[in-house]
Amino acid sequence: MDSDPDSVVSFDVDDATKFEWRREVVRKSMVGEKFLFLTGMEHFPWAQCRVVSIGWIDELFDLLADDVVIMSSDLGSLLRVFDLEYATVAFWNAESDLRDT
């Protein structure tokens, strides 16, 4: 298991770059159009979501405050995104990993 993030974006980037980075990590993680996300609620920990518009990922990330865990509905891919001191990092594990090498 690798402890290096699969992708990183600095807090210094503009909003357009940050939004594009979010969309790219979701695409690369292969969680798909229908997925589960961790809600942070004790008695309702997971919720199901389906993509219905281009801005869905921005709304989800804004709702979860850049502390995001998304799992594909077939449970084959997982994405974890969170903030560090100076950047937001993403880790994923997908059945068919598209990471740049």
Summary of the structure (lengths in Angstrom):
residues: 101
radius of gyration: 13.0
end to end distance: 15.5
largest distance: 39.8
contacts: 244
relative contact order: 0.25
helix: 24%
strand: 32%
